[in-house]
């Protein structure tokens, strides 16, 4: 009888241990699901892409934000809405392949002039760059209105002032530029071979032709000084005269 009782007690203890283990596992899975829902709600409610640090500050202390983001990316992959990273920030966006179906409800945007597109490209590839340097690359004068339009769109910013006579303003791109063109980093811009393959470069270019490697460094370069009066209006006057020809 005692041996039978021992077997029964051992079996009961084993069952109890299994129940405890299962309960703990279900509790853990429930916590993960709660954190996942919390993160999903934060990303959905954000009015702009949100960085990981901000997400960590809004999530419970024991949350593995990186793992939760990876799971959300996987869960939304192939669906009508995807979770994507742009400029080191995260946002939900509609799947790119569905763009033709949404064209009726897309916001109408003002078409940029060729001068604005050329100026934007020069800044993206040559930043930090001054207005005079932009004109040197384009070969024509750049209207201040062109730069103002790009700054109003949130694609260009004032970086600082060049340490040269006249101390001209230097320009650079913004995180808004990366987000609009769906770039994770500025280095994702097409290089020489990409442009050549797309037929956007003249095949008769000289062999010594070189394209700059696009870089977006937040810190000022060695030949830049910070803007002196941060409280001044957003748009600063350059020392160059405007010309109507580029308007």
N, C-alpha and C positions, 0 to 999 in steps of 0.2 A: 504493500500500500504506500509506503514511504517513497519508493522509487517512482511510482506513478504520480504521486503528488509533486515530486521534484520536477518531473518532465512537464507537468501541467504548469507549474510555477515558472519554469524556464520559458515555455512557449508563451505564457502570458506576458512575461517581461520583454520577450522579443517583440511581440505584437505592440506592446506599449511603446517600446523604443522606435518602432517603425512609424507609429502614429505621430509621435513627437517630431520625428525627422520630417515627415510629410507636412505636418502643420507649420514647421519652421520654413520649409521650402515654399509653401503656398503664401506664407506671410511675406517672404522676401520678394516673390514674384508680384505680389500685390503692391508692395512699395515701389517696385520698378515701374509698374503700370501707372501708379499715381504720379510718379516723377515724370514719366513720359507724357502723360496728359498735361501736366503742369508746363512742361517745356513747349509742347505743341501749342498750348494756349498763348504763351508768351510770344512765340514766333508769329502766330496768326494775328495777334492784336497789335504787333509793332507796326508803326507807320513808316518805318524805314529799316533797312538791314541792320541787324543787331550783332554786336561782337560777343565773343565767348566770355570775356570778363564780366560784362554786364549780365549775361545769362547766369553765370555762377553766382553773382550777387543776389539774383532774384530767386534762385533755386534753393531747396533745402541743403544744409551743409554736407550731408552724406551723398549727394547726387554726383554721379560720374557723368558730367555734362558731355564730355567727348564721346563716351559710349552711347549715350542717349541720342546725340546728334547723328551718329553713324546708323543707329537703328531707324531713326526717322527718315534718313536719306534712303535706306533700303526699303522701308515700308512705302514711301511715296514714289519710288522708282517705277517708271512705266505708267504712272497715273496721269490724270489731267492736270494736277498740280504737283510740282516738284519742290523739294528743299534743296537749295543751291547755295554755294559760298561765292561771294563777290567781294573783292577788296578786304579779305579777312573778316567779313561779316556774313551773317546768314539771313536768308529770307525765303518765303514761299513765293513761287512764281508759276505762271501757267506754262505747260509743256511747250517747247519751241515748235514742235510739229503741228500744234493746234492753232498757230497764228492765223492761217487763212480762214479758220472758222470764227475767229474773234475780230476780224478786221472791221466789222460793222460797229463794234463797241469800243474800238481803240480811240484814245484821245488824239485829236488832230493836232499836229505839231507844226510850227512854223518852219518852212524850208530855209536852210542856211544858204547864204551866198557862197559862190566858189571861193571868194576871198576869205570868208570865215572858215570854210573847210580846210583850205590850205594853211591858214594860220594855226588852226587847231592841230593839224598834223605836224607842223614844224615844232610847236611847243611840246607835243607828246614825245617826239623823237629827240629833241635837242635840249630839253629842260635841264637846269634852269637857263632861261634865255631872255634877253632884253628885246624891246621893240625894235631897236636898231639892228639887232642880230636877225630878227625875223625878216626884216626888210632886206637884209643882205642875202638871205637864202631865197626869198621870193623874187628879188630883183625889182620890186616896185614898193611904193610907200604903203604903209598899213594905217588905215583910219582908226582913230581911237574908238570910234563907234563899233568897229568890228570886234575889238577886244572887250568892250563893254557888254556886247551881246553874249559873248562866250562866258563872261563872268556872271551875268544875270542868269544864265542857264545852269550855273554851278559847276561848269566843266573846267574853268581856269581859276587860278587864285594868284594873289600877290605873294611871292615868297619873301623877298627882301630887296636890298639895293646892291648893285654891283660896285665893287671897290675900284671904280674908274672915275675920271673926271666927269662931273655932272651927276654922278651916283644914280644911274637910271634904274628903274624898277625891274625886277626879274619876275618872270611868270613861270608857273608850273601847272600840271593837271591836278585834279582832285579825286577823292573817292567817288564823288558823284559821276565823274567821267567814266571810271571803271564800271560802276554799277549800270550806267546807261548802255554801255557797249558790251556788257556782260563779260568783263575781263576780271580774272582773279587777281592778277598783278599786271603792271605796265609792261613787263617782259613778255606777256602773251600777245602783244602787238605783232603783226606779221613782219618777218625779216626780209632781207633782200631776195632770198630764194623763193619765199612764199609769194612775194609780189611779182617776181619774174614768172613764176608758174601760172599766176592768175592773169598774166598779160598786161599788168599795170606798170611795167617798166619797159622803157625803150630798149630793144635788143642791141641797138647801136651804141649803148653807153660805153665809155672808155673802160679799159681793163682795170685801171687804177681807181675807178669809182668806188667809194666806200659809203656805207650807210651807218649812221650812229646806232649804238645799242640803246634802246629806250630805257631810262632809269627814272624812278620817282623816289627821291630821297627826302624824307621829312626834314632832316637837319640841314642847316644852311651849309653851302660849300665854303671852301677856304677863301674864295674871292667875293663872298656875299656878306653884307651887314643886315641885321634885323631891321624891320620897319620901325621907325622911331616913335610915331604917334599912333598907337593902336586904336585910340578913340576917334581918330579922324574918319571922314566918310570913306566908304569902301573903295571908291574909285579914285585913283591918284592921277595927277597930270604928269605926263612925260615931258621931256624937254624938246620933243620933236613936234613940228607943226603938222596938223592934219591936212590931208589932201583929199578933195572931193572925188578924185578919180577912182578911189578904192571903196567908196561907200556902197 
